Amino acid sequence: MSSETVTVDLGDRTYPIHIGPGLLDRAGELILPVMSGNRVLIVTDDQVAPLYLERLERSLAAAGAMPMHTVMPAGEKTKDFPHLEALLDAMLSTRVERGTLIVALGGGVVGDLTGFAASILLRGVDFVQIPTTLLAQVDSSVGGKTGINTRHGKNLVGAFHQPRLVLADTALLDTLPRRQVLAGYAEVVKYGIIDDPDFFTWLEANGAALIAGDAEARRHAVATSCRAKARIVAADEREGGVRALLNLGHTFGHALEAETGFSDELLHGEGVAIGMVMALRLSAMLGLSPQADAERLVRHLDSVGLPSGLAGPRLWDVARLIGHMRGDKKVKDGAMTFVLARSIGGGFLSRDVPEDTLATLLAEMAAGR
């Protein structure tokens, strides 16, 4: 199966996204053109390191680089100030220089944390993303958003710092647990809901095969998602307008994640899946879209095994969830911003959502309706 390259067009900061199977073993030759020296510091986590670190170091060394590495704990709770400080200290302990290339090898947590560290280390050093999860390959590794979580909410401290390139080896997805594949698949579905109804229809026909491991379906989905995100990022790098559409389901999802303590009780992609249903249901309640579109999304999520509601033993507090949403990055002049949809493929931004309607929706879903 051949690989393909998607370009993120940002003028003199333009960079490629290489997509396809077998790219990890070609990492050295692909990364070499963006190196300004021969020192490379790989940041990974303790779950990814045993699987892929040695292969990456071998490929880099074969290309003439001098690889070093540091290993962080896996999990969302690593995206915080103490672990950022620990990572920066580890980087500085290697005598890192401005010509040292930082490589993030892992999922979204490693990419976000490493990218933020690279943005402030020595006032900014180059980095490369090698995402190892579906979620990171289709979303978090592309676009330059980096950051950490705080007790006030998710990703509230960070920086826009674009990578020099992204290397998405789709064969690495073969080692992912099914739950992680599903979590990433929610972000794939998002692109169909935002502005690509034909892609959503394709997912209805091919999503189950993608999740089950079909290599060509995975490559197609990653490439389509990356093309969509690259186009939006090129038009609005710092989220002043259209890029906010990429947050479909995230205002809700981040609130759910915050309420569960950013734990494995609810993975990010699972929160996004539920959040997308909330967004379409809210759109229907406001008379902006057909209820049938929300039902169609629920049917698809249910068919592949993603959550579409708030079933389970937890009792959800509506006031607390709304409180989390008030801390969202997209709040403007005190007004919460939501990504809603007029149809599947018709996403738009709204700051005109009555709080009583929002509360009614959340109460209904918290009650399992």
C-alpha positions as CSV (number, residue, x, y, z in Angstrom):
1,M,0.0,0.0,0.0
2,S,1.4,3.4,-1.0
3,S,1.8,6.4,1.3
4,E,0.6,9.9,0.5
5,T,1.5,13.4,1.7
6,V,-0.8,16.1,2.8
7,T,0.5,19.7,3.0
8,V,-0.3,22.2,5.7
9,D,0.1,25.5,3.9
10,L,1.4,28.1,6.3
11,G,3.8,30.1,4.1
12,D,7.4,29.7,5.4
13,R,6.1,27.4,8.1
14,T,4.5,25.0,5.6
15,Y,5.0,21.3,6.6
16,P,4.1,17.8,5.3
17,I,2.0,15.1,6.8
18,H,3.3,11.7,5.6
19,I,0.5,9.1,5.8
20,G,0.7,5.4,5.2
21,P,2.0,2.1,6.6
22,G,5.7,1.4,7.3
23,L,6.8,5.0,7.7
24,L,8.3,4.5,11.2
25,D,11.2,2.6,9.7
26,R,11.8,5.4,7.2
27,A,11.6,8.1,9.9
28,G,15.3,8.9,9.6
29,E,15.2,9.7,5.8
30,L,11.9,11.6,6.2
31,I,13.1,13.7,9.2
32,L,16.6,14.4,7.9
33,P,15.6,17.3,5.6
34,V,14.2,19.3,8.6
35,M,17.1,18.8,10.9
36,S,19.5,21.7,11.5
37,G,22.0,19.5,13.5
38,N,22.4,15.9,14.2
39,R,21.0,15.7,17.7
40,V,17.5,14.3,18.2
41,L,15.6,14.0,21.5
42,I,12.7,11.6,21.4
43,V,9.9,12.1,24.0
44,T,7.6,9.1,24.4
45,D,5.6,7.3,27.2
46,D,6.0,4.1,29.1
47,Q,3.4,2.3,27.0
48,V,4.7,3.3,23.5
49,A,8.5,3.0,24.3
50,P,8.6,-0.8,24.5
51,L,6.8,-1.0,21.1
52,Y,8.4,1.6,18.9
53,L,11.3,3.5,20.5
54,E,14.1,1.2,19.5
55,R,12.8,1.1,15.8
56,L,12.7,4.9,15.7
57,E,16.2,5.3,17.2
58,R,17.6,2.7,14.8
59,S,16.1,4.6,11.8
60,L,17.4,7.9,13.0
61,A,20.9,6.5,13.6
62,A,21.0,5.0,10.2
63,A,20.4,8.4,8.7
64,G,23.3,9.9,10.7
65,A,21.4,11.4,13.6
66,M,22.3,11.0,17.3
67,P,19.1,10.0,19.1
68,M,18.5,10.4,22.8
69,H,15.2,9.8,24.6
70,T,13.1,10.5,27.7
71,V,10.1,8.5,28.8
72,M,7.1,10.0,30.5
73,P,4.2,8.2,32.3
74,A,1.3,7.4,30.0
75,G,-2.2,8.9,30.5
76,E,-4.1,12.2,30.5
77,K,-2.9,13.1,34.0
78,T,0.6,13.6,32.6
79,K,-0.6,16.8,30.8
80,D,0.0,19.0,33.9
81,F,2.5,21.5,35.3
82,P,4.5,19.0,37.4
83,H,5.0,16.7,34.4
84,L,5.8,19.7,32.1
85,E,8.5,20.8,34.6
86,A,9.8,17.2,34.8
87,L,10.0,17.0,31.0
88,L,11.8,20.4,30.6
89,D,14.3,19.4,33.3
90,A,15.0,16.1,31.5
91,M,15.4,18.0,28.2
92,L,17.8,20.5,29.8
93,S,19.8,17.6,31.4
94,T,20.7,16.3,28.0
95,R,22.4,19.7,27.2
96,V,19.7,20.3,24.6
97,E,20.6,23.0,22.0
98,R,18.5,25.2,19.7
99,G,19.6,23.0,16.9
100,T,18.3,19.9,18.7
101,L,15.2,18.4,17.1
102,I,12.5,17.2,19.5
103,V,10.4,14.3,18.4
104,A,7.1,13.4,20.0
105,L,6.4,9.7,19.7
106,G,3.0,8.8,21.1
107,G,-0.6,9.7,21.3
108,G,-2.2,13.1,22.0
109,V,-0.9,13.5,25.5
110,V,2.7,13.0,24.4
111,G,2.2,15.3,21.4
112,D,0.5,18.1,23.3
113,L,3.0,18.0,26.2
114,T,6.1,17.7,24.1
115,G,4.9,20.4,21.6
116,F,4.3,22.8,24.5
117,A,7.7,22.0,26.0
118,A,9.3,22.6,22.6
119,S,7.6,25.9,22.3
120,I,9.1,27.3,25.5
121,L,12.4,25.4,25.7
122,L,15.2,27.9,24.8
123,R,12.4,30.2,23.7
124,G,11.3,27.7,21.0
125,V,12.9,24.7,19.3
126,D,11.8,22.6,16.3
127,F,9.8,19.5,16.8
128,V,8.3,16.6,14.8
129,Q,5.1,14.7,15.5
130,I,5.0,10.9,15.2
131,P,1.5,10.1,16.4
132,T,0.8,6.5,17.4
133,T,-2.9,6.6,18.0
134,L,-5.8,7.2,15.6
135,L,-6.9,10.2,17.5
136,A,-3.5,11.8,17.3
137,Q,-3.1,10.9,13.6
138,V,-6.3,12.5,12.6
139,D,-6.5,15.5,15.0
140,S,-4.1,16.5,17.7
141,S,-0.8,16.0,15.8
142,V,-1.8,18.4,13.1
143,G,-2.3,22.2,13.5
144,G,0.2,23.2,16.1
145,K,-2.1,23.3,19.2
146,T,0.0,22.3,22.2
147,G,-0.8,22.6,25.9
148,I,-1.6,21.1,29.3
149,N,-4.6,20.8,31.5
150,T,-5.2,22.7,34.8
151,R,-7.7,22.3,37.6
152,H,-9.7,25.0,35.7
153,G,-10.1,22.9,32.6
154,K,-8.6,21.2,29.6
155,N,-5.8,22.7,27.5
156,L,-6.1,26.1,29.1
157,V,-2.4,26.7,29.2
158,G,-0.5,26.2,25.9
159,A,0.9,27.7,22.7
160,F,0.5,27.5,19.0
161,H,3.7,25.8,17.9
162,Q,3.6,24.1,14.5
163,P,5.7,20.9,13.9
164,R,8.2,20.7,11.1
165,L,6.5,17.6,9.9
166,V,4.0,14.9,10.9
167,L,4.7,11.2,10.3
168,A,1.5,9.2,10.5
169,D,2.4,5.5,10.2
170,T,-1.0,3.8,9.9
171,A,0.5,0.4,10.7
172,L,1.1,1.5,14.2
173,L,-2.6,1.5,14.8
174,D,-2.6,-2.3,14.7
175,T,-1.3,-2.4,18.3
176,L,-4.0,-0.1,19.7
177,P,-6.7,-1.6,22.0
178,R,-10.1,-1.4,20.5
179,R,-11.3,1.2,23.0
180,Q,-8.5,3.6,21.8
181,V,-9.3,3.0,18.2
182,L,-12.9,3.9,18.9
183,A,-11.9,7.0,20.8
184,G,-9.9,8.1,17.8
185,Y,-12.8,7.2,15.4
186,A,-15.0,9.8,17.1
187,E,-12.7,12.5,15.8
188,V,-12.9,11.0,12.3
189,V,-16.7,11.2,12.5
190,K,-16.4,14.8,13.5
191,Y,-15.0,15.8,10.1
192,G,-18.1,14.3,8.3
193,I,-20.5,16.2,10.6
194,I,-18.7,19.6,10.2
195,D,-18.7,19.9,6.4
196,D,-18.4,16.6,4.6
197,P,-21.6,14.7,4.4
198,D,-20.2,12.3,1.7
199,F,-17.4,11.3,4.1
200,F,-20.0,10.6,6.8
201,T,-21.9,8.4,4.4
202,W,-18.6,6.6,3.6
203,L,-18.0,6.1,7.3
204,E,-21.5,4.6,7.7
205,A,-20.5,2.0,5.1
206,N,-16.8,1.5,6.1
207,G,-16.5,2.5,9.8
208,A,-16.8,-1.0,11.2
209,A,-14.1,-2.3,8.8
210,L,-11.9,0.6,9.8
211,I,-12.3,-0.2,13.5
212,A,-11.7,-3.9,12.9
213,G,-8.3,-3.2,11.3
214,D,-8.9,-2.7,7.5
215,A,-5.6,-1.1,6.5
216,E,-6.9,0.7,3.4
217,A,-10.0,2.1,5.2
218,R,-7.7,3.4,8.0
219,R,-5.3,5.0,5.5
220,H,-8.2,6.7,3.6
221,A,-9.8,7.9,6.8
222,V,-6.6,9.4,8.2
223,A,-5.8,11.1,4.9
224,T,-9.3,12.5,4.5
225,S,-9.3,13.8,8.1
226,C,-5.8,15.3,7.7
227,R,-6.8,17.0,4.4
228,A,-9.8,18.6,6.1
229,K,-7.8,19.8,9.1
230,A,-5.0,21.1,7.0
231,R,-7.4,23.1,4.9
232,I,-9.0,24.6,8.0
233,V,-5.7,25.3,9.8
234,A,-4.3,27.0,6.7
235,A,-7.3,29.3,6.6
236,D,-7.4,30.1,10.4
237,E,-4.2,29.0,12.2
238,R,-5.0,30.6,15.6
239,E,-8.7,29.8,15.8
240,G,-10.1,33.3,15.2
241,G,-13.0,31.9,13.2
242,V,-13.5,28.8,11.1
243,R,-11.0,26.7,13.0
244,A,-13.3,26.7,16.0
245,L,-15.5,24.3,14.0
246,L,-13.0,21.6,14.7
247,N,-14.3,21.8,18.3
248,L,-17.6,20.1,17.4
249,G,-18.6,18.1,20.5
250,H,-15.6,19.4,22.5
251,T,-17.3,22.0,24.6
252,F,-19.6,19.2,25.9
253,G,-16.9,16.6,25.9
254,H,-14.3,18.6,27.8
255,A,-17.0,19.3,30.5
256,L,-17.6,15.6,30.8
257,E,-13.9,14.9,31.0
258,A,-13.4,17.5,33.7
259,E,-16.3,16.0,35.7
260,T,-14.6,12.6,35.5
261,G,-11.2,14.0,36.6
262,F,-9.6,13.5,33.2
263,S,-9.5,9.8,34.0
264,D,-9.9,6.6,32.1
265,E,-13.5,6.6,33.1
266,L,-14.1,8.6,30.0
267,L,-11.6,8.9,27.2
268,H,-11.3,12.1,25.2
269,G,-12.8,10.6,22.1
270,E,-15.7,9.1,24.1
271,G,-16.5,12.5,25.5
272,V,-16.3,14.0,21.9
273,A,-18.8,11.3,20.7
274,I,-21.3,12.1,23.4
275,G,-20.6,15.8,22.8
276,M,-21.4,15.5,19.1
277,V,-24.8,13.9,20.0
278,M,-25.4,16.7,22.4
279,A,-24.6,19.3,19.7
280,L,-26.9,17.8,17.2
281,R,-29.7,17.3,19.8
282,L,-29.3,20.9,20.9
283,S,-29.4,22.0,17.3
284,A,-32.7,20.2,16.9
285,M,-34.2,21.5,20.1
286,L,-33.4,25.0,18.8
287,G,-35.2,24.3,15.6
288,L,-32.0,24.6,13.6
289,S,-31.7,21.1,12.3
290,P,-33.8,17.9,11.8
291,Q,-34.1,15.6,14.8
292,A,-33.4,12.8,12.2
293,D,-29.8,13.9,11.9
294,A,-29.2,13.5,15.6
295,E,-30.8,10.1,15.4
296,R,-28.7,9.1,12.4
297,L,-25.5,10.0,14.3
298,V,-26.6,8.0,17.4
299,R,-27.3,5.0,15.2
300,H,-23.9,5.2,13.7
301,L,-22.1,5.6,17.0
302,D,-24.1,2.8,18.5
303,S,-23.3,0.5,15.5
304,V,-19.6,0.8,16.0
305,G,-19.6,0.7,19.8
306,L,-19.0,4.4,20.8
307,P,-21.1,5.9,23.6
308,S,-23.9,8.2,22.5
309,G,-25.4,9.0,25.9
310,L,-24.7,9.3,29.6
311,A,-25.6,5.8,30.6
312,G,-23.9,4.4,33.6
313,P,-23.7,4.6,37.4
314,R,-22.5,8.2,37.6
315,L,-25.0,10.9,38.6
316,W,-24.3,13.9,36.4
317,D,-24.8,17.4,37.9
318,V,-26.2,19.8,35.3
319,A,-25.0,22.9,37.1
320,R,-21.5,21.6,37.4
321,L,-21.3,20.6,33.7
322,I,-22.5,24.1,32.7
323,G,-19.9,25.5,35.1
324,H,-17.2,23.6,33.3
325,M,-18.4,24.9,30.0
326,R,-18.1,28.5,31.3
327,G,-14.4,27.9,31.6
328,D,-14.0,26.8,27.9
329,K,-11.4,28.6,25.8
330,K,-14.1,29.6,23.3
331,V,-16.1,31.7,25.8
332,K,-16.2,35.3,24.5
333,D,-17.5,38.3,26.6
334,G,-18.9,35.7,29.0
335,A,-21.0,33.9,26.4
336,M,-20.4,30.2,25.8
337,T,-19.7,29.3,22.2
338,F,-21.1,26.1,20.7
339,V,-20.5,24.3,17.4
340,L,-23.9,23.4,16.2
341,A,-25.1,21.9,12.9
342,R,-27.9,22.7,10.5
343,S,-27.5,19.2,9.0
344,I,-24.9,16.5,8.8
345,G,-22.1,18.4,7.0
346,G,-23.5,21.8,8.0
347,G,-21.5,22.8,11.1
348,F,-21.6,26.5,12.3
349,L,-20.7,28.5,15.4
350,S,-23.3,29.9,17.8
351,R,-23.1,32.1,20.9
352,D,-26.9,32.4,21.1
353,V,-27.9,29.3,23.1
354,P,-30.4,29.9,25.8
355,E,-29.1,28.5,29.1
356,D,-32.4,27.0,30.0
357,T,-32.5,25.0,26.7
358,L,-28.9,23.8,27.4
359,A,-29.9,22.8,30.9
360,T,-32.9,20.9,29.6
361,L,-30.8,19.0,27.2
362,L,-28.2,18.0,29.8
363,A,-30.9,17.0,32.3
364,E,-32.5,14.8,29.7
365,M,-29.3,13.1,28.8
366,A,-28.3,12.7,32.4
367,A,-31.6,10.9,33.0
368,G,-30.7,8.6,30.1
369,R,-33.2,10.0,27.7
